[in-house]
Amino acid sequence: DMNHVILSGRVGETPSQRAAVTSFSLATSINKRAEGKAVIGENGHPEQYTEWHRITCFNGLAETIAKHVEKGKKLTVIGRIHYSQYEKDGVKHSGTEIIAEQIEFG
């Protein structure tokens, strides 16, 4: 069994750190498709849409990211998908995040 994710994109907000945990959003872009082909915009380039991913880092990696990463920085995140469920004020919620195991700059 394997749970392995590789994302390459840009940081959407300056990372926030709490104790030994740092989290941030990462934007990735994907070409829009219709009938199996890329949708080309008026400018002659493929149209894209952006997906946002919540990234969570722990321990030493969390400290490194908090010190060296800011909004707009290009990163490649290698990690795993984590799903969670919780209840708040009687309402059930679910969440999805990427637990980073390695991050490459540039």
N, CA and C atoms as a LAMMPS dump frame, in Angstrom:
ITEM: TIMESTEP
0
ITEM: NUMBER OF ATOMS
318
ITEM: BOX BOUNDS ff ff ff
-5.0000000000000000e+02 5.0000000000000000e+02
-5.0000000000000000e+02 5.0000000000000000e+02
-5.0000000000000000e+02 5.0000000000000000e+02
ITEM: ATOMS id mol type element x y z
1 1 1 N 0.836 -1.183 0
2 1 2 C 0 0 0
3 1 3 C 0.88 1.245 0
4 2 1 N 0.416 2.29 -0.679
5 2 2 C 1.222 3.497 -0.764
6 2 3 C 0.328 4.729 -0.733
7 3 1 N 0.763 5.753 -0.001
8 3 2 C 0.115 7.056 0.053
9 3 3 C 1.23 8.054 -0.161
10 4 1 N 1.409 8.493 -1.399
11 4 2 C 2.549 9.318 -1.764
12 4 3 C 2.076 10.431 -2.701
13 5 1 N 2.427 11.684 -2.379
14 5 2 C 1.993 12.838 -3.16
15 5 3 C 3.211 13.703 -3.487
16 6 1 N 3.258 14.205 -4.718
17 6 2 C 4.268 15.192 -5.11
18 6 3 C 3.519 16.364 -5.736
19 7 1 N 3.677 17.547 -5.154
20 7 2 C 3.037 18.762 -5.656
21 7 3 C 4.1 19.814 -5.902
22 8 1 N 3.973 20.528 -7
23 8 2 C 4.878 21.627 -7.299
24 8 3 C 4.026 22.86 -7.564
25 9 1 N 4.273 23.911 -6.793
26 9 2 C 3.463 25.11 -6.947
27 9 3 C 4.035 26.277 -6.173
28 10 1 N 3.19 27.281 -5.945
29 10 2 C 3.604 28.499 -5.25
30 10 3 C 2.851 28.647 -3.94
31 11 1 N 3.56 29.139 -2.947
32 11 2 C 2.989 29.347 -1.62
33 11 3 C 1.976 30.48 -1.69
34 12 1 N 0.779 30.249 -1.153
35 12 2 C -0.299 31.227 -1.243
36 12 3 C -0.357 32.197 -0.079
37 13 1 N 0.326 31.9 1.001
38 13 2 C 0.328 32.767 2.174
39 13 3 C 1.613 32.504 2.957
40 14 1 N 2.068 33.482 3.699
41 14 2 C 3.235 33.267 4.54
42 14 3 C 2.893 32.171 5.548
43 15 1 N 3.739 31.145 5.681
44 15 2 C 3.438 30.036 6.584
45 15 3 C 3.209 30.5 8.027
46 16 1 N 2.309 29.805 8.711
47 16 2 C 2.06 30.09 10.125
48 16 3 C 2.622 28.942 10.953
49 17 1 N 3.252 29.29 12.069
50 17 2 C 3.889 28.289 12.92
51 17 3 C 3.269 28.288 14.305
52 18 1 N 2.96 27.089 14.802
53 18 2 C 2.487 26.879 16.17
54 18 3 C 3.314 25.744 16.741
55 19 1 N 4.119 26.056 17.749
56 19 2 C 5.012 25.06 18.361
57 19 3 C 5.888 24.448 17.26
58 20 1 N 5.869 23.136 17.114
59 20 2 C 6.705 22.463 16.113
60 20 3 C 5.911 22.107 14.862
61 21 1 N 4.863 22.895 14.569
62 21 2 C 4.019 22.641 13.394
63 21 3 C 3.92 23.919 12.571
64 22 1 N 4.185 23.809 11.282
65 22 2 C 4.034 24.939 10.366
66 22 3 C 3.094 24.513 9.253
67 23 1 N 2.16 25.404 8.882
68 23 2 C 1.24 25.087 7.79
69 23 3 C 1.137 26.273 6.837
70 24 1 N 0.798 25.951 5.589
71 24 2 C 0.634 26.97 4.558
72 24 3 C -0.191 26.396 3.421
73 25 1 N -0.638 27.268 2.523
74 25 2 C -1.372 26.815 1.346
75 25 3 C -0.429 26.827 0.15
76 26 1 N -0.632 25.874 -0.743
77 26 2 C 0.167 25.763 -1.958
78 26 3 C -0.784 25.724 -3.146
79 27 1 N -0.539 26.587 -4.136
80 27 2 C -1.368 26.647 -5.341
81 27 3 C -0.707 25.859 -6.461
82 28 1 N -1.488 24.996 -7.097
83 28 2 C -1.028 24.311 -8.307
84 28 3 C -2.003 24.644 -9.431
85 29 1 N -1.511 24.696 -10.655
86 29 2 C -2.348 25.033 -11.808
87 29 3 C -2.467 23.839 -12.737
88 30 1 N -3.651 23.697 -13.3
89 30 2 C -3.938 22.599 -14.216
90 30 3 C -4.627 23.175 -15.449
91 31 1 N -4.25 22.694 -16.63
92 31 2 C -4.909 23.149 -17.852
93 31 3 C -6.357 22.694 -17.883
94 32 1 N -7.254 23.605 -18.276
95 32 2 C -8.658 23.251 -18.468
96 32 3 C -8.753 22.355 -19.697
97 33 1 N -9.668 21.377 -19.656
98 33 2 C -9.825 20.451 -20.763
99 33 3 C -11.29 20.347 -21.141
100 34 1 N -11.525 20.159 -22.423
101 34 2 C -12.864 19.914 -22.95
102 34 3 C -12.729 18.919 -24.089
103 35 1 N -13.534 17.882 -24.042
104 35 2 C -13.51 16.848 -25.074
105 35 3 C -12.111 16.288 -25.28
106 36 1 N -11.366 16.127 -24.169
107 36 2 C -10.039 15.516 -24.221
108 36 3 C -8.922 16.424 -24.679
109 37 1 N -9.198 17.708 -24.909
110 37 2 C -8.174 18.631 -25.397
111 37 3 C -8.079 19.839 -24.488
112 38 1 N -6.891 20.444 -24.435
113 38 2 C -6.705 21.664 -23.657
114 38 3 C -7.551 22.787 -24.239
115 39 1 N -8.172 23.569 -23.361
116 39 2 C -8.96 24.725 -23.789
117 39 3 C -7.987 25.886 -24.017
118 40 1 N -8.003 26.434 -25.234
119 40 2 C -7.103 27.528 -25.581
120 40 3 C -7.858 28.85 -25.455
121 41 1 N -7.249 29.793 -24.721
122 41 2 C -7.87 31.094 -24.511
123 41 3 C -7.663 32.034 -25.69
124 42 1 N -8.23 33.227 -25.593
125 42 2 C -8.115 34.23 -26.653
126 42 3 C -6.676 34.65 -26.901
127 43 1 N -5.816 34.508 -25.881
128 43 2 C -4.413 34.898 -26.022
129 43 3 C -3.571 33.809 -26.68
130 44 1 N -4.206 32.681 -27.029
131 44 2 C -3.495 31.597 -27.697
132 44 3 C -2.834 30.616 -26.752
133 45 1 N -2.955 30.843 -25.438
134 45 2 C -2.36 29.963 -24.432
135 45 3 C -3.445 29.123 -23.769
136 46 1 N -3.058 27.941 -23.249
137 46 2 C -4.055 27.118 -22.562
138 46 3 C -4.628 27.852 -21.343
139 47 1 N -5.947 27.722 -21.152
140 47 2 C -6.581 28.271 -19.961
141 47 3 C -6.303 27.326 -18.796
142 48 1 N -6.151 27.89 -17.604
143 48 2 C -5.841 27.083 -16.429
144 48 3 C -6.781 27.418 -15.282
145 49 1 N -6.877 26.484 -14.352
146 49 2 C -7.538 26.779 -13.092
147 49 3 C -6.587 26.37 -11.975
148 50 1 N -6.791 26.971 -10.832
149 50 2 C -5.898 26.775 -9.7
150 50 3 C -6.558 25.912 -8.643
151 51 1 N -5.798 24.964 -8.111
152 51 2 C -6.23 24.163 -6.975
153 51 3 C -5.357 24.54 -5.78
154 52 1 N -5.967 24.601 -4.594
155 52 2 C -5.262 24.97 -3.367
156 52 3 C -5.133 23.753 -2.469
157 53 1 N -3.946 23.574 -1.908
158 53 2 C -3.65 22.434 -1.044
159 53 3 C -3.147 22.952 0.302
160 54 1 N -3.638 22.374 1.381
161 54 2 C -3.154 22.729 2.714
162 54 3 C -1.979 21.811 3.031
163 55 1 N -0.834 22.416 3.351
164 55 2 C 0.391 21.678 3.638
165 55 3 C 0.718 21.83 5.12
166 56 1 N 1.06 20.722 5.773
167 56 2 C 1.455 20.752 7.177
168 56 3 C 2.82 20.101 7.326
169 57 1 N 3.706 20.794 8.065
170 57 2 C 5.072 20.315 8.311
171 57 3 C 5.292 20.177 9.813
172 58 1 N 6.121 19.237 10.204
173 58 2 C 6.402 19.009 11.613
174 58 3 C 7.898 19.132 11.906
175 59 1 N 8.214 19.394 13.163
176 59 2 C 9.555 19.371 13.73
177 59 3 C 10.552 20.243 12.968
178 60 1 N 11.711 19.682 12.592
179 60 2 C 12.77 20.454 11.933
180 60 3 C 12.334 21.036 10.602
181 61 1 N 11.558 20.278 9.847
182 61 2 C 11.056 20.785 8.567
183 61 3 C 10.141 21.983 8.808
184 62 1 N 9.337 21.926 9.857
185 62 2 C 8.454 23.043 10.202
186 62 3 C 9.256 24.303 10.501
187 63 1 N 10.336 24.163 11.23
188 63 2 C 11.183 25.312 11.569
189 63 3 C 11.836 25.903 10.324
190 64 1 N 12.357 25.046 9.453
191 64 2 C 13 25.509 8.217
192 64 3 C 12.019 26.281 7.347
193 65 1 N 10.822 25.749 7.173
194 65 2 C 9.814 26.415 6.338
195 65 3 C 9.406 27.748 6.955
196 66 1 N 9.21 27.782 8.262
197 66 2 C 8.818 29.032 8.928
198 66 3 C 9.878 30.116 8.747
199 67 1 N 11.139 29.735 8.726
200 67 2 C 12.244 30.696 8.616
201 67 3 C 12.508 31.164 7.188
202 68 1 N 12.304 30.288 6.205
203 68 2 C 12.799 30.568 4.857
204 68 3 C 11.744 30.697 3.763
205 69 1 N 10.458 30.553 4.096
206 69 2 C 9.437 30.557 3.052
207 69 3 C 8.464 31.712 3.267
208 70 1 N 8.115 32.362 2.168
209 70 2 C 7.118 33.425 2.211
210 70 3 C 6.191 33.287 1.016
211 71 1 N 5.129 34.051 1.026
212 71 2 C 4.13 34.028 -0.037
213 71 3 C 4.8 34.182 -1.402
214 72 1 N 4.369 33.351 -2.366
215 72 2 C 4.864 33.417 -3.734
216 72 3 C 6.043 32.506 -4.028
217 73 1 N 6.691 31.966 -3.011
218 73 2 C 7.862 31.094 -3.2
219 73 3 C 7.443 29.809 -3.903
220 74 1 N 8.261 29.372 -4.881
221 74 2 C 7.991 28.122 -5.596
222 74 3 C 8.599 26.963 -4.812
223 75 1 N 7.769 25.938 -4.547
224 75 2 C 8.195 24.767 -3.788
225 75 3 C 7.704 23.484 -4.439
226 76 1 N 8.423 22.406 -4.185
227 76 2 C 7.937 21.066 -4.49
228 76 3 C 7.79 20.351 -3.161
229 77 1 N 6.598 19.847 -2.904
230 77 2 C 6.285 19.176 -1.642
231 77 3 C 6.116 17.683 -1.907
232 78 1 N 6.825 16.882 -1.133
233 78 2 C 6.7 15.43 -1.209
234 78 3 C 6.156 14.974 0.137
235 79 1 N 5.057 14.24 0.11
236 79 2 C 4.456 13.826 1.37
237 79 3 C 3.335 12.841 1.163
238 80 1 N 2.335 12.937 2.053
239 80 2 C 1.211 12.007 2
240 80 3 C -0.084 12.755 2.288
241 81 1 N -1.203 12.229 1.79
242 81 2 C -2.515 12.806 2.026
243 81 3 C -3.021 12.331 3.386
244 82 1 N -3.584 13.269 4.145
245 82 2 C -4.175 12.933 5.447
246 82 3 C -5.604 13.469 5.479
247 83 1 N -6.554 12.599 5.795
248 83 2 C -7.964 12.969 5.908
249 83 3 C -8.335 13.004 7.388
250 84 1 N -9.127 13.984 7.776
251 84 2 C -9.559 14.067 9.173
252 84 3 C -11.046 14.394 9.236
253 85 1 N -11.651 14.017 10.351
254 85 2 C -13.048 14.341 10.616
255 85 3 C -13.132 14.829 12.048
256 86 1 N -13.955 15.845 12.259
257 86 2 C -14.14 16.364 13.603
258 86 3 C -15.526 16.981 13.707
259 87 1 N -15.94 17.201 14.946
260 87 2 C -17.241 17.8 15.188
261 87 3 C -17.051 19.096 15.964
262 88 1 N -17.73 20.143 15.523
263 88 2 C -17.657 21.445 16.185
264 88 3 C -19.067 22.004 16.277
265 89 1 N -19.478 22.335 17.464
266 89 2 C -20.818 22.875 17.707
267 89 3 C -21.906 21.969 17.131
268 90 1 N -21.689 20.652 17.235
269 90 2 C -22.684 19.692 16.771
270 90 3 C -22.687 19.454 15.274
271 91 1 N -21.769 20.097 14.54
272 91 2 C -21.7 19.94 13.088
273 91 3 C -20.462 19.127 12.732
274 92 1 N -20.638 18.09 11.92
275 92 2 C -19.509 17.269 11.492
276 92 3 C -18.777 17.956 10.338
277 93 1 N -17.451 17.964 10.421
278 93 2 C -16.599 18.555 9.389
279 93 3 C -15.571 17.523 8.946
280 94 1 N -15.077 17.688 7.736
281 94 2 C -13.982 16.845 7.268
282 94 3 C -12.931 17.743 6.644
283 95 1 N -11.704 17.263 6.664
284 95 2 C -10.617 18.05 6.107
285 95 3 C -9.62 17.164 5.398
286 96 1 N -8.864 17.773 4.509
287 96 2 C -7.814 17.081 3.78
288 96 3 C -6.576 17.954 3.81
289 97 1 N -5.441 17.373 4.101
290 97 2 C -4.181 18.111 4.098
291 97 3 C -3.075 17.199 3.603
292 98 1 N -1.988 17.814 3.2
293 98 2 C -0.801 17.075 2.808
294 98 3 C 0.193 17.184 3.957
295 99 1 N 0.634 16.054 4.481
296 99 2 C 1.672 16.032 5.503
297 99 3 C 3.002 15.963 4.752
298 100 1 N 3.785 17.034 4.853
299 100 2 C 5.04 17.128 4.123
300 100 3 C 6.111 16.281 4.787
301 101 1 N 6.814 15.51 3.986
302 101 2 C 7.949 14.735 4.471
303 101 3 C 9.257 15.319 3.955
304 102 1 N 9.165 16.005 2.81
305 102 2 C 10.338 16.639 2.197
306 102 3 C 9.864 17.82 1.367
307 103 1 N 10.619 18.921 1.383
308 103 2 C 10.283 20.073 0.579
309 103 3 C 11.53 20.561 -0.14
310 104 1 N 11.389 20.768 -1.444
311 104 2 C 12.485 21.263 -2.261
312 104 3 C 12.184 22.686 -2.701
313 105 1 N 13.177 23.553 -2.612
314 105 2 C 13.012 24.954 -2.98
315 105 3 C 13.31 25.147 -4.466
316 106 1 N 12.547 26.045 -5.098
317 106 2 C 12.803 26.406 -6.489
318 106 3 C 11.972 25.694 -7.491
